[in-house]
């Protein structure tokens, strides 16, 4: 299994991970200090990985 920590304001990254089969399983409020926006949320994204054949 794989967990990723993705800043919620990084829309391209969130969309990419969703396309790769990840889902948001939690939100960490105000966990990242963005240079312009101040404190923003972070998503914890999860996906099961396939075992090699």
TIDO-131997 format. One record per residue (C-alpha): chain; x, y, z. Coordinates in Angstrom, 2 decimals, padded with zeros to 5 digits. Layout:
# TIDO-131997
REC A X Y Z
...
This chain:
# TIDO-131997
REC A 000.00 000.00 000.00
REC A 001.10 003.56 -000.64
REC A 000.22 006.76 001.20
REC A 000.99 010.21 -000.20
REC A 000.89 013.62 001.48
REC A -000.44 016.13 -001.09
REC A -001.03 019.84 -000.54
REC A -004.72 020.53 -001.23
REC A -004.00 023.63 -003.33
REC A -001.80 021.62 -005.73
REC A -004.69 020.75 -008.03
REC A -002.57 019.18 -010.81
REC A -000.94 016.79 -008.31
REC A -004.27 015.86 -006.72
REC A -005.76 015.16 -010.17
REC A -002.72 013.10 -011.22
REC A -002.86 010.93 -008.11
REC A -006.61 010.40 -008.58
REC A -005.98 009.28 -012.18
REC A -003.38 006.84 -010.82
REC A -005.99 005.28 -008.52
REC A -005.36 007.15 -005.28
REC A -008.20 008.36 -003.07
REC A -008.27 011.01 -000.36
REC A -008.58 009.17 002.96
REC A -008.01 012.11 005.26
REC A -007.35 015.81 005.52
REC A -004.81 017.46 007.79
REC A -006.10 020.98 008.40
REC A -003.59 023.80 008.00
REC A -000.66 021.37 007.90
REC A 001.39 023.11 005.18
REC A 002.64 026.69 005.08
REC A 002.19 027.94 001.53
REC A 004.42 030.86 000.55
REC A 001.50 032.99 -000.69
REC A -001.62 031.47 000.85
REC A -000.42 030.85 004.39
REC A -001.54 027.68 006.12
REC A -003.40 025.28 003.82
REC A -004.79 021.76 004.19
REC A -002.97 018.59 003.19
REC A -004.62 015.46 001.81
REC A -003.55 011.99 002.79
REC A -004.02 009.91 -000.35
REC A -003.99 006.11 -000.45
REC A -003.77 003.30 -002.97
REC A -003.21 -000.45 -002.74
REC A -000.20 -001.53 -004.79
REC A -000.21 -004.68 -006.91
REC A 002.26 -007.43 -006.13
REC A 004.74 -008.12 -008.97
REC A 003.94 -011.12 -011.18
